[in-house]
Amino acid sequence: MRLLLIEDDPELCHELASKLAQQGFAVDSAQTGVDGAYMGESEPHDIIILDLGLPDVPGLDILAQWRRKNIATPVLILTARGAWHEKVEGFRAGADDYLTKPFHFEELLVRLQALIRRASGVAGANIVIGNLQLDEESQSAIWDDAQAGLRHIELTGIEFRLLRYMMLHPKRVFSATHLVEHVYDFNDEKESNVIEVYVSRLRKKLAKEVICTRRGQGYYLDPDALQARP
């Protein structure tokens, strides 16, 4: 999942970006309101972390502007402003969640994961389709086979990002370009066939029929291939 972090404290911005990348996010970051507002409008992010006390443009103004332009990306406000009326203002401006500083990273992480699941229509605490469950903590997958039992599937960072994105959007067909935009950040070097390579690797680790190709359109995850077989 691709995440935009808008935070004006250079040290905190770098620390959070590093930790979030370790947790399977493709992270773009901005330290000014102007840059953050532009990136939020021009790049296809799956979730945004927004500080309110930015040096040039108030964070609430940026958020309100996004919502006026029908940008529906989930936004978590991360700020030192913790008064109840400030939280109310944040939600009224269009925030989806609100976390005050100081904070524990683990709480930020689970809030982000919950927002992403809800945005994709996943009601449970885990991403599960049929026999396949994604373990976000270990960035791996678990295959629960009635005959063979539990099988733990190790995933590389990009494999995890790609599988998570496709499990959150089963049956939806995505072009390779679209998938690249959601599993890599802005500064990553991407080769033209990179998605084809990682789709091939996932098929070997899961089953070739789990991720299907629709000629001329792209790839989709077939939930029927993940159902229990008699």
PEBELZI-V924137 format. One record per residue. N is the residue number from 1. RES is the residue in one letter. PHI is phi in whole degrees, 0 to 359 (NA if undefined). BURIAL is + if it has 24 or more other ideal C-beta (glycine too) atoms within 12 Angstrom, else -. D_FIRST is the distance of its C-alpha to the first C-alpha in whole Angstrom. Layout:
n=N res=RES phi=PHI burial=BURIAL d_first=D_FIRST
n=N res=RES phi=PHI burial=BURIAL d_first=D_FIRST
This chain:
n=1 res=M phi=NA burial=+ d_first=0
n=2 res=R phi=263 burial=+ d_first=4
n=3 res=L phi=237 burial=+ d_first=6
n=4 res=L phi=252 burial=+ d_first=10
n=5 res=L phi=250 burial=+ d_first=13
n=6 res=I phi=245 burial=+ d_first=16
n=7 res=E phi=211 burial=+ d_first=19
n=8 res=D phi=275 burial=+ d_first=22
n=9 res=D phi=280 burial=- d_first=23
n=10 res=P phi=303 burial=- d_first=23
n=11 res=E phi=294 burial=- d_first=23
n=12 res=L phi=294 burial=+ d_first=21
n=13 res=C phi=299 burial=+ d_first=18
n=14 res=H phi=295 burial=- d_first=18
n=15 res=E phi=296 burial=- d_first=18
n=16 res=L phi=294 burial=+ d_first=15
n=17 res=A phi=300 burial=+ d_first=13
n=18 res=S phi=294 burial=- d_first=15
n=19 res=K phi=293 burial=- d_first=14
n=20 res=L phi=292 burial=+ d_first=11
n=21 res=A phi=297 burial=+ d_first=10
n=22 res=Q phi=295 burial=- d_first=12
n=23 res=Q phi=265 burial=+ d_first=10
n=24 res=G phi=93 burial=+ d_first=7
n=25 res=F phi=255 burial=+ d_first=5
n=26 res=A phi=270 burial=+ d_first=6
n=27 res=V phi=253 burial=+ d_first=9
n=28 res=D phi=255 burial=+ d_first=11
n=29 res=S phi=227 burial=+ d_first=14
n=30 res=A phi=218 burial=+ d_first=17
n=31 res=Q phi=247 burial=+ d_first=21
n=32 res=T phi=229 burial=+ d_first=22
n=33 res=G phi=293 burial=+ d_first=22
n=34 res=V phi=299 burial=- d_first=23
n=35 res=D phi=295 burial=+ d_first=20
n=36 res=G phi=296 burial=+ d_first=18
n=37 res=A phi=298 burial=+ d_first=19
n=38 res=Y phi=295 burial=- d_first=19
n=39 res=M phi=295 burial=+ d_first=16
n=40 res=G phi=295 burial=+ d_first=14
n=41 res=E phi=269 burial=+ d_first=17
n=42 res=S phi=258 burial=- d_first=16
n=43 res=E phi=247 burial=+ d_first=13
n=44 res=P phi=276 burial=+ d_first=10
n=45 res=H phi=276 burial=+ d_first=8
n=46 res=D phi=266 burial=+ d_first=6
n=47 res=I phi=199 burial=+ d_first=8
n=48 res=I phi=228 burial=+ d_first=11
n=49 res=I phi=254 burial=+ d_first=13
n=50 res=L phi=234 burial=+ d_first=17
n=51 res=D phi=277 burial=+ d_first=20
n=52 res=L phi=269 burial=+ d_first=23
n=53 res=G phi=273 burial=+ d_first=26
n=54 res=L phi=277 burial=+ d_first=25
n=55 res=P phi=287 burial=- d_first=28
n=56 res=D phi=241 burial=- d_first=28
n=57 res=V phi=233 burial=+ d_first=26
n=58 res=P phi=301 burial=+ d_first=26
n=59 res=G phi=301 burial=+ d_first=23
n=60 res=L phi=295 burial=+ d_first=24
n=61 res=D phi=294 burial=- d_first=25
n=62 res=I phi=297 burial=+ d_first=22
n=63 res=L phi=298 burial=+ d_first=20
n=64 res=A phi=298 burial=+ d_first=23
n=65 res=Q phi=296 burial=+ d_first=23
n=66 res=W phi=302 burial=+ d_first=20
n=67 res=R phi=293 burial=+ d_first=21
n=68 res=R phi=296 burial=- d_first=24
n=69 res=K phi=269 burial=- d_first=22
n=70 res=N phi=62 burial=- d_first=20
n=71 res=I phi=276 burial=+ d_first=17
n=72 res=A phi=261 burial=- d_first=15
n=73 res=T phi=306 burial=+ d_first=12
n=74 res=P phi=302 burial=+ d_first=12
n=75 res=V phi=236 burial=+ d_first=14
n=76 res=L phi=255 burial=+ d_first=15
n=77 res=I phi=279 burial=+ d_first=18
n=78 res=L phi=236 burial=+ d_first=19
n=79 res=T phi=205 burial=+ d_first=23
n=80 res=A phi=276 burial=- d_first=26
n=81 res=R phi=277 burial=+ d_first=27
n=82 res=G phi=247 burial=- d_first=28
n=83 res=A phi=293 burial=- d_first=31
n=84 res=W phi=299 burial=- d_first=31
n=85 res=H phi=289 burial=- d_first=32
n=86 res=E phi=289 burial=- d_first=29
n=87 res=K phi=295 burial=- d_first=26
n=88 res=V phi=300 burial=- d_first=28
n=89 res=E phi=300 burial=- d_first=28
n=90 res=G phi=297 burial=+ d_first=24
n=91 res=F phi=292 burial=- d_first=23
n=92 res=R phi=293 burial=- d_first=26
n=93 res=A phi=284 burial=+ d_first=24
n=94 res=G phi=122 burial=+ d_first=21
n=95 res=A phi=291 burial=+ d_first=19
n=96 res=D phi=260 burial=+ d_first=17
n=97 res=D phi=202 burial=+ d_first=18
n=98 res=Y phi=213 burial=+ d_first=20
n=99 res=L phi=229 burial=+ d_first=20
n=100 res=T phi=262 burial=+ d_first=23
n=101 res=K phi=272 burial=- d_first=24
n=102 res=P phi=288 burial=- d_first=25
n=103 res=F phi=214 burial=+ d_first=22
n=104 res=H phi=264 burial=- d_first=21
n=105 res=F phi=301 burial=- d_first=18
n=106 res=E phi=300 burial=- d_first=17
n=107 res=E phi=291 burial=- d_first=18
n=108 res=L phi=302 burial=+ d_first=15
n=109 res=L phi=298 burial=+ d_first=13
n=110 res=V phi=292 burial=- d_first=14
n=111 res=R phi=294 burial=+ d_first=14
n=112 res=L phi=298 burial=+ d_first=11
n=113 res=Q phi=299 burial=+ d_first=10
n=114 res=A phi=294 burial=+ d_first=13
n=115 res=L phi=297 burial=+ d_first=12
n=116 res=I phi=295 burial=+ d_first=9
n=117 res=R phi=297 burial=+ d_first=11
n=118 res=R phi=296 burial=- d_first=14
n=119 res=A phi=298 burial=+ d_first=12
n=120 res=S phi=262 burial=+ d_first=12
n=121 res=G phi=83 burial=- d_first=15
n=122 res=V phi=269 burial=+ d_first=15
n=123 res=A phi=274 burial=- d_first=18
n=124 res=G phi=280 burial=- d_first=18
n=125 res=A phi=277 burial=- d_first=17
n=126 res=N phi=229 burial=- d_first=15
n=127 res=I phi=269 burial=+ d_first=14
n=128 res=V phi=226 burial=+ d_first=17
n=129 res=I phi=227 burial=+ d_first=18
n=130 res=G phi=57 burial=+ d_first=22
n=131 res=N phi=274 burial=+ d_first=22
n=132 res=L phi=253 burial=+ d_first=19
n=133 res=Q phi=237 burial=+ d_first=17
n=134 res=L phi=270 burial=+ d_first=14
n=135 res=D phi=260 burial=+ d_first=15
n=136 res=E phi=289 burial=+ d_first=12
n=137 res=E phi=293 burial=- d_first=15
n=138 res=S phi=263 burial=- d_first=16
n=139 res=Q phi=53 burial=+ d_first=13
n=140 res=S phi=218 burial=+ d_first=15
n=141 res=A phi=229 burial=+ d_first=16
n=142 res=I phi=234 burial=+ d_first=20
n=143 res=W phi=255 burial=+ d_first=22
n=144 res=D phi=258 burial=- d_first=25
n=145 res=D phi=262 burial=- d_first=27
n=146 res=A phi=299 burial=- d_first=31
n=147 res=Q phi=266 burial=- d_first=33
n=148 res=A phi=268 burial=- d_first=31
n=149 res=G phi=85 burial=- d_first=29
n=150 res=L phi=286 burial=- d_first=26
n=151 res=R phi=235 burial=- d_first=24
n=152 res=H phi=270 burial=- d_first=22
n=153 res=I phi=248 burial=+ d_first=19
n=154 res=E phi=285 burial=- d_first=18
n=155 res=L phi=231 burial=+ d_first=15
n=156 res=T phi=284 burial=- d_first=14
n=157 res=G phi=302 burial=- d_first=11
n=158 res=I phi=288 burial=+ d_first=10
n=159 res=E phi=300 burial=+ d_first=11
n=160 res=F phi=297 burial=+ d_first=10
n=161 res=R phi=301 burial=+ d_first=6
n=162 res=L phi=293 burial=+ d_first=8
n=163 res=L phi=295 burial=+ d_first=10
n=164 res=R phi=300 burial=+ d_first=8
n=165 res=Y phi=298 burial=+ d_first=6
n=166 res=M phi=287 burial=+ d_first=10
n=167 res=M phi=290 burial=+ d_first=11
n=168 res=L phi=284 burial=+ d_first=10
n=169 res=H phi=226 burial=+ d_first=12
n=170 res=P phi=298 burial=+ d_first=15
n=171 res=K phi=75 burial=- d_first=18
n=172 res=R phi=279 burial=+ d_first=16
n=173 res=V phi=271 burial=- d_first=17
n=174 res=F phi=237 burial=+ d_first=14
n=175 res=S phi=289 burial=- d_first=16
n=176 res=A phi=299 burial=+ d_first=15
n=177 res=T phi=297 burial=- d_first=14
n=178 res=H phi=299 burial=+ d_first=12
n=179 res=L phi=295 burial=+ d_first=10
n=180 res=V phi=302 burial=+ d_first=10
n=181 res=E phi=294 burial=+ d_first=9
n=182 res=H phi=253 burial=+ d_first=6
n=183 res=V phi=243 burial=+ d_first=6
n=184 res=Y phi=238 burial=+ d_first=8
n=185 res=D phi=273 burial=+ d_first=9
n=186 res=F phi=299 burial=+ d_first=12
n=187 res=N phi=268 burial=- d_first=15
n=188 res=D phi=293 burial=- d_first=14
n=189 res=E phi=278 burial=- d_first=17
n=190 res=K phi=235 burial=- d_first=16
n=191 res=E phi=273 burial=- d_first=19
n=192 res=S phi=297 burial=- d_first=19
n=193 res=N phi=254 burial=- d_first=19
n=194 res=V phi=298 burial=+ d_first=16
n=195 res=I phi=292 burial=+ d_first=14
n=196 res=E phi=302 burial=- d_first=18
n=197 res=V phi=296 burial=- d_first=18
n=198 res=Y phi=286 burial=+ d_first=15
n=199 res=V phi=298 burial=+ d_first=16
n=200 res=S phi=299 burial=- d_first=20
n=201 res=R phi=294 burial=- d_first=19
n=202 res=L phi=294 burial=+ d_first=17
n=203 res=R phi=298 burial=+ d_first=20
n=204 res=K phi=291 burial=- d_first=22
n=205 res=K phi=279 burial=+ d_first=21
n=206 res=L phi=256 burial=+ d_first=20
n=207 res=A phi=192 burial=+ d_first=23
n=208 res=K phi=296 burial=- d_first=23
n=209 res=E phi=276 burial=- d_first=23
n=210 res=V phi=291 burial=+ d_first=20
n=211 res=I phi=250 burial=+ d_first=18
n=212 res=C phi=258 burial=+ d_first=20
n=213 res=T phi=249 burial=- d_first=21
n=214 res=R phi=252 burial=- d_first=22
n=215 res=R phi=306 burial=- d_first=25
n=216 res=G phi=80 burial=- d_first=24
n=217 res=Q phi=238 burial=- d_first=21
n=218 res=G phi=147 burial=+ d_first=18
n=219 res=Y phi=236 burial=+ d_first=17
n=220 res=Y phi=211 burial=+ d_first=16
n=221 res=L phi=269 burial=+ d_first=16
n=222 res=D phi=263 burial=+ d_first=19
n=223 res=P phi=296 burial=+ d_first=20
n=224 res=D phi=297 burial=- d_first=23
n=225 res=A phi=286 burial=+ d_first=23
n=226 res=L phi=254 burial=+ d_first=22
n=227 res=Q phi=277 burial=- d_first=25
n=228 res=A phi=297 burial=- d_first=28
n=229 res=R phi=256 burial=- d_first=30
n=230 res=P phi=292 burial=- d_first=34
